[in-house]
């Protein structure tokens, strides 16, 4: 059900203050679900904020909890992004 993102997807490295913009096709290519960390990167927030939003039940996209693991459905993420 989930997809493990490759370490490098042909993206150029960006500095800590720069965020890379994901295209809808790149998001779709992730599969059915993605990790919370990747979803946070896609919507433009940091990992710490993402986990804080999950803790407060305020993450802007529906989450699936698989035991201790949290994954984000790609269709919901695309809908949030308006793609």
PDB file as gemmi writes it, atoms N, CA and C in Angstrom:
CRYST1    1.000    1.000    1.000  90.00  90.00  90.00 P 1                      
ATOM      1  N   UNK A   1       0.814  -1.179   0.000  1.00  0.00           N  
ATOM      2  CA  UNK A   1       0.000   0.000   0.000  1.00  0.00           C  
ATOM      3  C   UNK A   1       0.863   1.249   0.000  1.00  0.00           C  
ATOM      4  N   UNK A   2       1.929   1.270   0.777  1.00  0.00           N  
ATOM      5  CA  UNK A   2       2.747   2.468   0.816  1.00  0.00           C  
ATOM      6  C   UNK A   2       3.895   2.337  -0.162  1.00  0.00           C  
ATOM      7  N   UNK A   3       4.545   3.411  -0.391  1.00  0.00           N  
ATOM      8  CA  UNK A   3       5.621   3.474  -1.357  1.00  0.00           C  
ATOM      9  C   UNK A   3       6.817   4.081  -0.664  1.00  0.00           C  
ATOM     10  N   UNK A   4       7.965   3.481  -0.823  1.00  0.00           N  
ATOM     11  CA  UNK A   4       9.178   4.047  -0.264  1.00  0.00           C  
ATOM     12  C   UNK A   4       9.803   4.959  -1.298  1.00  0.00           C  
ATOM     13  N   UNK A   5      10.035   6.185  -0.915  1.00  0.00           N  
ATOM     14  CA  UNK A   5      10.602   7.146  -1.839  1.00  0.00           C  
ATOM     15  C   UNK A   5      12.079   6.861  -2.023  1.00  0.00           C  
ATOM     16  N   UNK A   6      12.557   6.916  -3.265  1.00  0.00           N  
ATOM     17  CA  UNK A   6      13.982   6.725  -3.492  1.00  0.00           C  
ATOM     18  C   UNK A   6      14.777   7.867  -2.871  1.00  0.00           C  
ATOM     19  N   UNK A   7      16.018   7.571  -2.513  1.00  0.00           N  
ATOM     20  CA  UNK A   7      16.861   8.573  -1.874  1.00  0.00           C  
ATOM     21  C   UNK A   7      17.048   9.798  -2.756  1.00  0.00           C  
ATOM     22  N   UNK A   8      17.218   9.593  -4.037  1.00  0.00           N  
ATOM     23  CA  UNK A   8      17.370  10.708  -4.951  1.00  0.00           C  
ATOM     24  C   UNK A   8      16.448  10.501  -6.131  1.00  0.00           C  
ATOM     25  N   UNK A   9      15.641  11.509  -6.408  1.00  0.00           N  
ATOM     26  CA  UNK A   9      14.698  11.403  -7.517  1.00  0.00           C  
ATOM     27  C   UNK A   9      15.092  12.370  -8.622  1.00  0.00           C  
ATOM     28  N   UNK A  10      16.399  12.568  -8.783  1.00  0.00           N  
ATOM     29  CA  UNK A  10      16.837  13.471  -9.820  1.00  0.00           C  
ATOM     30  C   UNK A  10      16.654  14.929  -9.465  1.00  0.00           C  
ATOM     31  N   UNK A  11      16.425  15.194  -8.197  1.00  0.00           N  
ATOM     32  CA  UNK A  11      16.220  16.569  -7.754  1.00  0.00           C  
ATOM     33  C   UNK A  11      17.560  17.189  -7.401  1.00  0.00           C  
ATOM     34  N   UNK A  12      17.674  18.455  -7.665  1.00  0.00           N  
ATOM     35  CA  UNK A  12      18.888  19.140  -7.260  1.00  0.00           C  
ATOM     36  C   UNK A  12      18.771  19.488  -5.786  1.00  0.00           C  
ATOM     37  N   UNK A  13      19.880  19.422  -5.079  1.00  0.00           N  
ATOM     38  CA  UNK A  13      19.822  19.751  -3.647  1.00  0.00           C  
ATOM     39  C   UNK A  13      19.472  21.214  -3.446  1.00  0.00           C  
ATOM     40  N   UNK A  14      18.765  21.475  -2.381  1.00  0.00           N  
ATOM     41  CA  UNK A  14      18.403  22.846  -2.039  1.00  0.00           C  
ATOM     42  C   UNK A  14      18.906  23.145  -0.649  1.00  0.00           C  
ATOM     43  N   UNK A  15      19.171  24.405  -0.398  1.00  0.00           N  
ATOM     44  CA  UNK A  15      19.648  24.818   0.908  1.00  0.00           C  
ATOM     45  C   UNK A  15      18.541  24.772   1.942  1.00  0.00           C  
ATOM     46  N   UNK A  16      18.892  24.973   3.205  1.00  0.00           N  
ATOM     47  CA  UNK A  16      17.902  24.880   4.278  1.00  0.00           C  
ATOM     48  C   UNK A  16      16.799  25.922   4.196  1.00  0.00           C  
ATOM     49  N   UNK A  17      17.040  27.050   3.534  1.00  0.00           N  
ATOM     50  CA  UNK A  17      16.002  28.072   3.443  1.00  0.00           C  
ATOM     51  C   UNK A  17      15.212  27.968   2.145  1.00  0.00           C  
ATOM     52  N   UNK A  18      15.653  27.122   1.227  1.00  0.00           N  
ATOM     53  CA  UNK A  18      14.946  26.941  -0.032  1.00  0.00           C  
ATOM     54  C   UNK A  18      14.110  25.676   0.033  1.00  0.00           C  
ATOM     55  N   UNK A  19      12.927  25.738  -0.540  1.00  0.00           N  
ATOM     56  CA  UNK A  19      12.068  24.557  -0.622  1.00  0.00           C  
ATOM     57  C   UNK A  19      11.821  24.266  -2.083  1.00  0.00           C  
ATOM     58  N   UNK A  20      11.876  23.010  -2.408  1.00  0.00           N  
ATOM     59  CA  UNK A  20      11.657  22.568  -3.764  1.00  0.00           C  
ATOM     60  C   UNK A  20      10.165  22.426  -4.010  1.00  0.00           C  
ATOM     61  N   UNK A  21       9.692  22.864  -5.154  1.00  0.00           N  
ATOM     62  CA  UNK A  21       8.278  22.729  -5.511  1.00  0.00           C  
ATOM     63  C   UNK A  21       8.071  21.394  -6.221  1.00  0.00           C  
ATOM     64  N   UNK A  22       7.120  20.614  -5.727  1.00  0.00           N  
ATOM     65  CA  UNK A  22       6.777  19.339  -6.343  1.00  0.00           C  
ATOM     66  C   UNK A  22       5.696  19.567  -7.390  1.00  0.00           C  
ATOM     67  N   UNK A  23       5.793  18.864  -8.496  1.00  0.00           N  
ATOM     68  CA  UNK A  23       4.737  18.927  -9.508  1.00  0.00           C  
ATOM     69  C   UNK A  23       3.696  17.858  -9.178  1.00  0.00           C  
ATOM     70  N   UNK A  24       2.460  18.037  -9.646  1.00  0.00           N  
ATOM     71  CA  UNK A  24       1.443  17.004  -9.414  1.00  0.00           C  
ATOM     72  C   UNK A  24       1.859  15.636  -9.956  1.00  0.00           C  
ATOM     73  N   UNK A  25       2.542  15.605 -11.081  1.00  0.00           N  
ATOM     74  CA  UNK A  25       2.986  14.317 -11.636  1.00  0.00           C  
ATOM     75  C   UNK A  25       4.015  13.643 -10.737  1.00  0.00           C  
ATOM     76  N   UNK A  26       4.892  14.418 -10.128  1.00  0.00           N  
ATOM     77  CA  UNK A  26       5.873  13.845  -9.197  1.00  0.00           C  
ATOM     78  C   UNK A  26       5.177  13.283  -7.960  1.00  0.00           C  
ATOM     79  N   UNK A  27       4.157  13.984  -7.500  1.00  0.00           N  
ATOM     80  CA  UNK A  27       3.410  13.498  -6.333  1.00  0.00           C  
ATOM     81  C   UNK A  27       2.683  12.212  -6.692  1.00  0.00           C  
ATOM     82  N   UNK A  28       2.016  12.181  -7.851  1.00  0.00           N  
ATOM     83  CA  UNK A  28       1.307  10.963  -8.284  1.00  0.00           C  
ATOM     84  C   UNK A  28       2.253   9.775  -8.418  1.00  0.00           C  
ATOM     85  N   UNK A  29       3.479  10.031  -8.843  1.00  0.00           N  
ATOM     86  CA  UNK A  29       4.457   8.962  -9.045  1.00  0.00           C  
ATOM     87  C   UNK A  29       4.873   8.288  -7.737  1.00  0.00           C  
ATOM     88  N   UNK A  30       4.529   8.860  -6.602  1.00  0.00           N  
ATOM     89  CA  UNK A  30       4.888   8.265  -5.318  1.00  0.00           C  
ATOM     90  C   UNK A  30       4.095   7.006  -5.015  1.00  0.00           C  
ATOM     91  N   UNK A  31       2.964   6.826  -5.657  1.00  0.00           N  
ATOM     92  CA  UNK A  31       2.140   5.640  -5.407  1.00  0.00           C  
ATOM     93  C   UNK A  31       0.851   6.015  -4.702  1.00  0.00           C  
ATOM     94  N   UNK A  32       0.355   5.104  -3.880  1.00  0.00           N  
ATOM     95  CA  UNK A  32      -0.923   5.327  -3.198  1.00  0.00           C  
ATOM     96  C   UNK A  32      -0.789   6.145  -1.923  1.00  0.00           C  
ATOM     97  N   UNK A  33       0.321   5.988  -1.239  1.00  0.00           N  
ATOM     98  CA  UNK A  33       0.549   6.732   0.001  1.00  0.00           C  
ATOM     99  C   UNK A  33       1.997   7.192   0.035  1.00  0.00           C  
ATOM    100  N   UNK A  34       2.259   8.118   0.949  1.00  0.00           N  
ATOM    101  CA  UNK A  34       3.627   8.568   1.171  1.00  0.00           C  
ATOM    102  C   UNK A  34       3.832   8.797   2.659  1.00  0.00           C  
ATOM    103  N   UNK A  35       5.062   8.961   3.050  1.00  0.00           N  
ATOM    104  CA  UNK A  35       5.378   9.192   4.456  1.00  0.00           C  
ATOM    105  C   UNK A  35       4.952  10.589   4.883  1.00  0.00           C  
ATOM    106  N   UNK A  36       4.813  10.771   6.161  1.00  0.00           N  
ATOM    107  CA  UNK A  36       4.472  12.085   6.702  1.00  0.00           C  
ATOM    108  C   UNK A  36       5.562  13.101   6.353  1.00  0.00           C  
ATOM    109  N   UNK A  37       6.814  12.683   6.425  1.00  0.00           N  
ATOM    110  CA  UNK A  37       7.916  13.588   6.125  1.00  0.00           C  
ATOM    111  C   UNK A  37       7.862  14.082   4.681  1.00  0.00           C  
ATOM    112  N   UNK A  38       7.572  13.160   3.751  1.00  0.00           N  
ATOM    113  CA  UNK A  38       7.488  13.555   2.342  1.00  0.00           C  
ATOM    114  C   UNK A  38       6.279  14.452   2.105  1.00  0.00           C  
ATOM    115  N   UNK A  39       5.150  14.118   2.719  1.00  0.00           N  
ATOM    116  CA  UNK A  39       3.957  14.955   2.581  1.00  0.00           C  
ATOM    117  C   UNK A  39       4.228  16.360   3.109  1.00  0.00           C  
ATOM    118  N   UNK A  40       4.928  16.447   4.226  1.00  0.00           N  
ATOM    119  CA  UNK A  40       5.261  17.760   4.784  1.00  0.00           C  
ATOM    120  C   UNK A  40       6.116  18.553   3.803  1.00  0.00           C  
ATOM    121  N   UNK A  41       7.102  17.891   3.206  1.00  0.00           N  
ATOM    122  CA  UNK A  41       7.957  18.558   2.222  1.00  0.00           C  
ATOM    123  C   UNK A  41       7.124  19.053   1.037  1.00  0.00           C  
ATOM    124  N   UNK A  42       6.195  18.232   0.589  1.00  0.00           N  
ATOM    125  CA  UNK A  42       5.368  18.583  -0.564  1.00  0.00           C  
ATOM    126  C   UNK A  42       4.506  19.808  -0.279  1.00  0.00           C  
ATOM    127  N   UNK A  43       3.928  19.878   0.930  1.00  0.00           N  
ATOM    128  CA  UNK A  43       3.063  21.028   1.225  1.00  0.00           C  
ATOM    129  C   UNK A  43       3.844  22.227   1.758  1.00  0.00           C  
ATOM    130  N   UNK A  44       5.144  22.038   1.969  1.00  0.00           N  
ATOM    131  CA  UNK A  44       5.995  23.171   2.306  1.00  0.00           C  
ATOM    132  C   UNK A  44       6.143  23.470   3.781  1.00  0.00           C  
ATOM    133  N   UNK A  45       6.017  22.430   4.619  1.00  0.00           N  
ATOM    134  CA  UNK A  45       6.254  22.631   6.052  1.00  0.00           C  
ATOM    135  C   UNK A  45       7.372  21.699   6.499  1.00  0.00           C  
ATOM    136  N   UNK A  46       7.936  21.986   7.623  1.00  0.00           N  
ATOM    137  CA  UNK A  46       9.014  21.169   8.151  1.00  0.00           C  
ATOM    138  C   UNK A  46       8.505  19.934   8.886  1.00  0.00           C  
ATOM    139  N   UNK A  47       9.421  19.020   9.117  1.00  0.00           N  
ATOM    140  CA  UNK A  47       9.107  17.759   9.792  1.00  0.00           C  
ATOM    141  C   UNK A  47       8.569  17.993  11.201  1.00  0.00           C  
ATOM    142  N   UNK A  48       9.196  18.890  11.943  1.00  0.00           N  
ATOM    143  CA  UNK A  48       8.774  19.153  13.321  1.00  0.00           C  
ATOM    144  C   UNK A  48       7.351  19.688  13.367  1.00  0.00           C  
ATOM    145  N   UNK A  49       7.046  20.643  12.502  1.00  0.00           N  
ATOM    146  CA  UNK A  49       5.697  21.189  12.454  1.00  0.00           C  
ATOM    147  C   UNK A  49       4.703  20.113  12.042  1.00  0.00           C  
ATOM    148  N   UNK A  50       5.077  19.272  11.094  1.00  0.00           N  
ATOM    149  CA  UNK A  50       4.181  18.199  10.652  1.00  0.00           C  
ATOM    150  C   UNK A  50       3.808  17.294  11.826  1.00  0.00           C  
ATOM    151  N   UNK A  51       4.786  16.880  12.607  1.00  0.00           N  
ATOM    152  CA  UNK A  51       4.498  16.009  13.748  1.00  0.00           C  
ATOM    153  C   UNK A  51       3.689  16.736  14.823  1.00  0.00           C  
ATOM    154  N   UNK A  52       3.924  18.023  14.994  1.00  0.00           N  
ATOM    155  CA  UNK A  52       3.134  18.803  15.945  1.00  0.00           C  
ATOM    156  C   UNK A  52       1.675  18.869  15.491  1.00  0.00           C  
ATOM    157  N   UNK A  53       1.455  19.082  14.194  1.00  0.00           N  
ATOM    158  CA  UNK A  53       0.092  19.114  13.658  1.00  0.00           C  
ATOM    159  C   UNK A  53      -0.592  17.759  13.814  1.00  0.00           C  
ATOM    160  N   UNK A  54       0.152  16.677  13.613  1.00  0.00           N  
ATOM    161  CA  UNK A  54      -0.422  15.334  13.808  1.00  0.00           C  
ATOM    162  C   UNK A  54      -0.814  15.159  15.273  1.00  0.00           C  
ATOM    163  N   UNK A  55       0.065  15.547  16.157  1.00  0.00           N  
ATOM    164  CA  UNK A  55      -0.195  15.422  17.591  1.00  0.00           C  
ATOM    165  C   UNK A  55      -1.460  16.174  17.994  1.00  0.00           C  
ATOM    166  N   UNK A  56      -1.677  17.333  17.387  1.00  0.00           N  
ATOM    167  CA  UNK A  56      -2.841  18.159  17.705  1.00  0.00           C  
ATOM    168  C   UNK A  56      -4.034  17.893  16.785  1.00  0.00           C  
ATOM    169  N   UNK A  57      -3.935  16.831  16.003  1.00  0.00           N  
ATOM    170  CA  UNK A  57      -4.996  16.447  15.059  1.00  0.00           C  
ATOM    171  C   UNK A  57      -5.357  17.611  14.137  1.00  0.00           C  
ATOM    172  N   UNK A  58      -4.336  18.327  13.656  1.00  0.00           N  
ATOM    173  CA  UNK A  58      -4.561  19.488  12.812  1.00  0.00           C  
ATOM    174  C   UNK A  58      -3.827  19.403  11.473  1.00  0.00           C  
ATOM    175  N   UNK A  59      -3.286  18.225  11.126  1.00  0.00           N  
ATOM    176  CA  UNK A  59      -2.602  18.102   9.831  1.00  0.00           C  
ATOM    177  C   UNK A  59      -3.638  18.342   8.740  1.00  0.00           C  
ATOM    178  N   UNK A  60      -3.310  19.117   7.706  1.00  0.00           N  
ATOM    179  CA  UNK A  60      -4.327  19.533   6.737  1.00  0.00           C  
ATOM    180  C   UNK A  60      -4.802  18.452   5.764  1.00  0.00           C  
ATOM    181  N   UNK A  61      -4.235  17.266   5.847  1.00  0.00           N  
ATOM    182  CA  UNK A  61      -4.608  16.170   4.955  1.00  0.00           C  
ATOM    183  C   UNK A  61      -4.932  14.952   5.813  1.00  0.00           C  
ATOM    184  N   UNK A  62      -5.893  14.147   5.355  1.00  0.00           N  
ATOM    185  CA  UNK A  62      -6.251  12.922   6.080  1.00  0.00           C  
ATOM    186  C   UNK A  62      -5.020  12.018   6.231  1.00  0.00           C  
ATOM    187  N   UNK A  63      -4.908  11.407   7.376  1.00  0.00           N  
ATOM    188  CA  UNK A  63      -3.785  10.516   7.673  1.00  0.00           C  
ATOM    189  C   UNK A  63      -4.298   9.098   7.911  1.00  0.00           C  
ATOM    190  N   UNK A  64      -3.462   8.134   7.582  1.00  0.00           N  
ATOM    191  CA  UNK A  64      -3.756   6.734   7.900  1.00  0.00           C  
ATOM    192  C   UNK A  64      -2.736   6.279   8.923  1.00  0.00           C  
ATOM    193  N   UNK A  65      -3.227   5.740  10.015  1.00  0.00           N  
ATOM    194  CA  UNK A  65      -2.325   5.238  11.057  1.00  0.00           C  
ATOM    195  C   UNK A  65      -2.228   3.729  10.923  1.00  0.00           C  
ATOM    196  N   UNK A  66      -1.002   3.271  10.747  1.00  0.00           N  
ATOM    197  CA  UNK A  66      -0.718   1.844  10.631  1.00  0.00           C  
ATOM    198  C   UNK A  66       0.181   1.475  11.807  1.00  0.00           C  
ATOM    199  N   UNK A  67      -0.449   1.151  12.919  1.00  0.00           N  
ATOM    200  CA  UNK A  67       0.326   0.954  14.144  1.00  0.00           C  
ATOM    201  C   UNK A  67       0.886   2.289  14.576  1.00  0.00           C  
ATOM    202  N   UNK A  68       2.196   2.361  14.718  1.00  0.00           N  
ATOM    203  CA  UNK A  68       2.846   3.629  15.076  1.00  0.00           C  
ATOM    204  C   UNK A  68       3.160   4.477  13.861  1.00  0.00           C  
ATOM    205  N   UNK A  69       3.056   3.888  12.695  1.00  0.00           N  
ATOM    206  CA  UNK A  69       3.392   4.574  11.451  1.00  0.00           C  
ATOM    207  C   UNK A  69       2.204   5.413  10.957  1.00  0.00           C  
ATOM    208  N   UNK A  70       2.518   6.583  10.408  1.00  0.00           N  
ATOM    209  CA  UNK A  70       1.504   7.471   9.847  1.00  0.00           C  
ATOM    210  C   UNK A  70       1.838   7.676   8.370  1.00  0.00           C  
ATOM    211  N   UNK A  71       0.865   7.419   7.496  1.00  0.00           N  
ATOM    212  CA  UNK A  71       1.070   7.654   6.068  1.00  0.00           C  
ATOM    213  C   UNK A  71      -0.031   8.575   5.548  1.00  0.00           C  
ATOM    214  N   UNK A  72       0.251   9.200   4.420  1.00  0.00           N  
ATOM    215  CA  UNK A  72      -0.669  10.169   3.826  1.00  0.00           C  
ATOM    216  C   UNK A  72      -1.127   9.633   2.474  1.00  0.00           C  
ATOM    217  N   UNK A  73      -2.439   9.517   2.260  1.00  0.00           N  
ATOM    218  CA  UNK A  73      -2.941   9.080   0.947  1.00  0.00           C  
ATOM    219  C   UNK A  73      -2.651  10.135  -0.125  1.00  0.00           C  
ATOM    220  N   UNK A  74      -2.072   9.691  -1.217  1.00  0.00           N  
ATOM    221  CA  UNK A  74      -1.722  10.601  -2.305  1.00  0.00           C  
ATOM    222  C   UNK A  74      -2.947  11.318  -2.872  1.00  0.00           C  
ATOM    223  N   UNK A  75      -4.086  10.636  -3.118  1.00  0.00           N  
ATOM    224  CA  UNK A  75      -5.245  11.379  -3.650  1.00  0.00           C  
ATOM    225  C   UNK A  75      -5.679  12.531  -2.733  1.00  0.00           C  
ATOM    226  N   UNK A  76      -5.627  12.326  -1.429  1.00  0.00           N  
ATOM    227  CA  UNK A  76      -6.000  13.392  -0.480  1.00  0.00           C  
ATOM    228  C   UNK A  76      -4.999  14.546  -0.537  1.00  0.00           C  
ATOM    229  N   UNK A  77      -3.721  14.204  -0.677  1.00  0.00           N  
ATOM    230  CA  UNK A  77      -2.679  15.214  -0.766  1.00  0.00           C  
ATOM    231  C   UNK A  77      -2.855  16.037  -2.045  1.00  0.00           C  
ATOM    232  N   UNK A  78      -3.134  15.374  -3.159  1.00  0.00           N  
ATOM    233  CA  UNK A  78      -3.374  16.083  -4.411  1.00  0.00           C  
ATOM    234  C   UNK A  78      -4.597  16.989  -4.326  1.00  0.00           C  
ATOM    235  N   UNK A  79      -5.656  16.498  -3.665  1.00  0.00           N  
ATOM    236  CA  UNK A  79      -6.862  17.313  -3.491  1.00  0.00           C  
ATOM    237  C   UNK A  79      -6.534  18.566  -2.676  1.00  0.00           C  
ATOM    238  N   UNK A  80      -5.788  18.398  -1.606  1.00  0.00           N  
ATOM    239  CA  UNK A  80      -5.389  19.535  -0.781  1.00  0.00           C  
ATOM    240  C   UNK A  80      -4.619  20.576  -1.609  1.00  0.00           C  
ATOM    241  N   UNK A  81      -3.773  20.070  -2.502  1.00  0.00           N  
ATOM    242  CA  UNK A  81      -2.954  20.950  -3.335  1.00  0.00           C  
ATOM    243  C   UNK A  81      -3.728  21.553  -4.500  1.00  0.00           C  
ATOM    244  N   UNK A  82      -4.957  21.076  -4.701  1.00  0.00           N  
ATOM    245  CA  UNK A  82      -5.771  21.575  -5.785  1.00  0.00           C  
ATOM    246  C   UNK A  82      -5.371  21.021  -7.149  1.00  0.00           C  
ATOM    247  N   UNK A  83      -4.721  19.877  -7.124  1.00  0.00           N  
ATOM    248  CA  UNK A  83      -4.258  19.256  -8.383  1.00  0.00           C  
ATOM    249  C   UNK A  83      -5.230  18.196  -8.851  1.00  0.00           C  
TER     250      UNK A  83                                                      
END                                                                             
